[in-house]
């Protein structure tokens, strides 16, 4: 394949990366070197188009300039077409169909000779696979978005909230930041439940302070806001295994805290935070009073076809799994769960939440739930605006008072009864 064709292949790989939302020149350059040694001498994607425009060996500088002018438009069009396309009948057929559409773009047909398409068709699927394997953490955990999210994190005192600025160290040595919003008097804090807040993707915990404000000021809860590794001012890089460690570290901290350890602990997760929350409660069902989840998914591989349809054939390469559909089925029936679902969620199909509800025993399917699974749906809610929907916080308050409080009292009676049996005498029972 001649010099121009090699560079166009490199441009195609850059286009694939743009569609997937990953513009990093360093990662793409490394990706090009991995795909095939023949591409190792191609220009880096971020400087490729400028080089093509000035290279006499190019078919024409005008054509190269047209590629440069159309690059962002083509990427957008490709993403739009992929989002509206029908699901491919099979992985291979889906990949080839996508490549066929790309190959028929006039500018691509003009720049690449027919004899070079065999190499292109061989290289791009490999590039897609390498892309999925190498940059999926950056796609799944966009901790740098919006810009400045790693540099500035608002503090609760800006909303007049009393809090402790907490620094945690995980077992693998990563420093995490957290806010513990609670009354300064220990007696007042001990009279409230404590909520572990596992936030949604992108941004940082400071962006969620208005929600924590209502939970603290209106619902009367202590709120522990955790900044995952790689988010906000926390160290490290995010990953499934890392976030699991972070959540466990936060729960362990609360259960050793002189005040929080004496309070019922609720675990709340939004979106990907819902996956973290489900996983945490599944591993610690006897250490929490309840689970609250908002607009979360069954698993990452099951979500990929909806979020990035073009990568549907390569979903099996996903190594960030978050298998909530398996984890939630293991949570004991005596752990209350509140499901908060937006009917118009445009990112995560609402069917994911409904299936999680069913898997948790929220319907006649599955095991007995003892009435502790609560479903609340917001007819006009989308993925990010559920907290703005009518009665969102009222549903949380009602769940606490009518479901969790009786469940906590029942657990205490059961524990007291078990202790009495061990000691050889029946305990004194009192009504909650």
N, C-alpha and C positions, 0 to 999 in steps of 0.2 A: 504494500500500500504506500502511495507516495506521501510526501511531506504534508501536503494540504489535507489529504484524507485523514492522516493521523491527527492533525490538529482539529479537524471537524469532529472526529470521534471524541477527542478531549472536550470539545465544546458540548457535544451531546451529553457526556457524563456530567458536565457542569449544569446543563439544563435539567437533567434528572434530579440533581441535588437541589436546584432551585425549587422545583416542583415539590420536593419533600421538605422544603423549608430549611435547608442547611447550606449556607453560603460560605462556609469556612474554607479559605484557600489552602491552608495547610493540610486539612484532612482530605480535601479533594485531590491535591497533588500526590499525597501518599496513596490514595485510592487508585489513581491512574497508574502508578508504578506497580501496584499489586495486580491489576487486571491483566496486563501482558507486557513483557519487556519491550515490545515494539513501541509502546507508548511512553516509555520512560523519558524520552528526550523531548516530548511534547511540552509546549509552554504551559505554565500554571494557568488555571482557568481565569483568575482575576485579571491577568494581563494578556490572555490569549487573543481576544478580539482586536486589541490595539496592535498587536504584532501582526495579525493577519492583514489588517488594513494597510500596513506599511511594507509588507513582504512582496517583492516582485514575483515570487514563485506562485503567489495566489492567482486563482483564475481571473479575478479582477478585484481591485480595491473597492469598487462600487458595490459588488456583491457582498464583500466582507462587511462593508459599512451597513448594508441592508440587514445583515445578520445581527450586527450590534444594535441597530435601531429596533429590530423586532424581538430581541431576546426576552425582554421583560414581558412583552405582550404575548409571545409564544408560550412562555412559562405559565402565565395566567390562564391562557386559553386551554393549555394542556391540562391544568389542574381542574378547570371548570368542566371540560369534556369528560375527564376521568370521574368527576363527582356525579355526573348525570348519566354515565354509561351504564348499561345493563351488566350484571355480574357475568364474568366469563364462565363458560361451561367447564373448563379445566384449567389448571395452572399454566401449562405450556401454551395452550391455545390463547389464554388471556394475555400472556406476555407477548406472544407473536402478533396478536391483534393490535396491541398498543404500539408495538414497534412499527407495524405496517402503516398505521396512521401517521406516525412521526416521519416515516420514510417518504410519504407522499406530500409532505410540505414542499411547496415549490422551491423555496430557497435551499432546502436540503438536497432536493433532486438536482438542482443546478450545480451545487458545489461538489457533490460526491459522485464519481463515476460509478456506473452500474457494477463494474467489476469489484469495486471496493465494498459493496453492500454485504457480501458474505462475511467479511471481517467485522463490519459494524454490527451485524446481527449477532455474531458470536460474542462480541465484546460487551454490548450493552446489558444483556441479561446477567452476565457475570458482574458487571458494575453495579447493577441494581442489588444483587445479592450481597455484594461487598458493602454497599451503602447501608443496607438494612442491618448488617452485622456490626458495622463500625460506628455508625452515628445514631443508632436508635435511642441511646440514652439522652442525647441532646434534643431529639425530637420529642421524647416522652416527658422530659423534665426541663422545660424552658425557663430555667431559673434566672436568666439574664433579661427576661422580658416582663414588663416593659423596661426600656433602657433606664439604668440607674438603680434597678432593684437590688443589686448587690452592694451599692454604695450608700444608700440612704434608707433607713428604716424608721418610720415614725414611732414615737414612744407614747404609752398610755397617758402620761401626764398632760399631753396636748388636749386630751378630752376630759381632763380633770379626774382621771381614774387613779386610785391608789394601787401601787404595784411594787413587786420586787423584780429587779433585773437579774435573771438567773443565768449562770454559765454551767453547762453540764459537760462532762467528759465521758464519752462512750467507751465500752470495753476495748474497742480497736483504736482508741487514742484520738478521736475527733472531738474538737471543741464545738459545742452547740450553744446557741443563744435562745433564751426563752423569756417570756413575760409571765409573771404570776400575779394576776389581777385579783385582789382580795382586800377586805377591810384590814386596816393596820392593827386593830385590836384582835388578838387571837381568839378571844371569846366569841366575837361576832363572826369571824371566819369559820370557826368550828361548828357553828350552827347552820352552815350552808352546805349544799352539795358542791363538789369540785368537778368541773368539766375540763377534760383534756381535749383541746382544740387542735385537730389535724387539718390544716388548711388545704385548699384546692391548688391546682397547678398554676405556675407563673406567679410573678409578684413575690411578696414576702408577707410576714405576719402583720406588719404595720398596715398593709392595705385592708386587713380584716378587722381593724380596731373598732369601727362603728358597730359591727355585729357583736363583738365581745362586750362593747359598752351596754347594749340592750340586754344581753345575757346577764351581765353583772348588776346593772342598775334597775332593770325592770323585773327580770326573773329572780333576782336575788341569789345568783350563783357565783362561786369563785371560778375564775377562768384561767387555765394554764395554757398559754399559747406557745407552741413549739415551732422553732425554725429548723426545718430539716437541714441535713448536711448539704452544702452547696447552694443554699438559699439565704438571702439576706446577709447577715454578718456571721453566719455559721461557716466553719471550715469544711473542707472536703468536697467531694463530687457526689451527686445523687445517683442512686441505683436502688434496685429492689432490695437487695440484701442490706444495703446501708440504711435505707429508711426503716426497715424492720428493726434494726438495731437501735435507731434513734427513738422510735416510738416506745420500745421496751425500756430504754434508758429513762425516758420521761415518766413512764408508769412506775418504775422502780423508785425514782426520785420522790414522786408523790406519796408512795406508800412508806417512805422512810421520813417524810416531812413531819415535823412535830405537830402541825395543825391538820394538813390534808389527810394524813394517815387515819385520822379519826372520823373522816367524812365519807359519805358515799361517793364513789368516783364514776362519773359518766364519761364515755368516750364518744366524741363527735368527729365525723369526717365528711368533707365535701369533695366530690369528684374523685380525683386520685387519692385524696385524703380519706375518702370512704373505703378504698381498698386497703389502705394502711390500717384504718380502724378495724375493719372486719378481721384482718389477719391478726392484729394485736389481741382482740377479744377472743378469737378462736384459740389462741395460745394461752390466754389468761382468764378463762371464763369465771373462775371463782374469786377473782381479784377486782372485778368491776361490778357496778350496780346496774348498768344499762349501756346499750349501744344506740347511737343516733347516726343515720347516714343520709346524705343528700346527693341525688343525681350521680350515682356511681355506676360502675360497669361490672359485667360478669368476669371478664378477663381482658388483658391487652390483645391477645391474638383474636379474640372474638370481636373486639372493637375496631381493629384495623380496617376491615372492609368498609366500615361506615365513615371513618375519619379520613383515611387515605386510600380510596378505592383502587388507585393504580398499583398499590402494593399488596392487593389481595392475594395474588399467586405466591407471594413470598412471606405470608404471615407465619408460616411454619418456622421461619428463621428467627422469629422474635425470641430473645432470651430474657426479656423483662416480662414476666408472665402475670403476676398478681391474680392468681386463680381464686377470686372471691366466690365464684360459683361452687367451688369445693369447700372452701374454708367456712362459709356461712352455714353450710349444712351440718357442720360439726359443733356449732354453738349450742349448748344445752337449752332445753325448752324453758328453763326457769330464768333465763337471762332476757329481760325485756329489750325489744328492738323497735325503734321508730324509723319508718321509711318516709322520707320527704321527697316527693317526685314531681318534677315539672312535666306536664303533658306535652309541652311544645319544645322540649329540649332539642336543640339543633345539633349538638355535638355527640351526645350519648343517647342512642335510641331509648325512649322510655320503656320499651320492652325489656331492657336489661334490668331495670329496677323491679318490674313486675315479676320477672323470673327469680330474682333474688328473694323477693317476698315469698314466693311459692316454695323455694328451696329451704327457706327458714321455717316452714310450717305455717305460713300465714294464710293458707287456704286449706281445703280438705285434702289436697295433695301433701304428701310428706307426713311427718310424725305429728303427734299432738302438741299444740303450742300453748295450751293452757291460757289462751287469751292474751298472751303477753306480746304478740306481734301487732303493731299498730301501723296502718297505712294512711297517709295523708297525701292527696294529689292536688296540685295547683293547675287549674284548667288553662290559665293564661301564662303560666310560668315558662321561662326558657332556661338555658343551662346556668347562666350566671345571675339571674335576678330572682331566684326563689326567695331569698330573705326579704324582698320587697313586696311579696305577694300577701294579700289579706290573710290574717290569722296565722302567719308563719310562726311567730314567737308564741302566740297563744297555744298553738298545737304542742309546742315544746313544754310549756308550763303545765298544760293539762296532762301530757304524758308523764311528767314527773309526779304530779300530785295524785293522779288516779291509777297509774299503772306501776310506776317504779317504787313509790313509797310503800304501797301494800306488799309488793314483791320483796323489798328489803326486809320488811317486818316478818314476812313468812320465812325468809331465810334465817333470820335471827331465832325464830321459834324452833325451826328445824335443828339449828345448831345447838340450841339450848336443850332440846329434847334428846339429841344424840349425846350430849355431854352428860345429861342425867342418867341415860341408860348405861353409859360407861361407869358412872359412879355408883350405879345400882339403885337409884331412886328417881322417881318421876319429877320433872322440873315444875316450877310454878308457872303456869301460862297466864299471860295477860293479853287483852285485846289491844291491837295497835290503835 
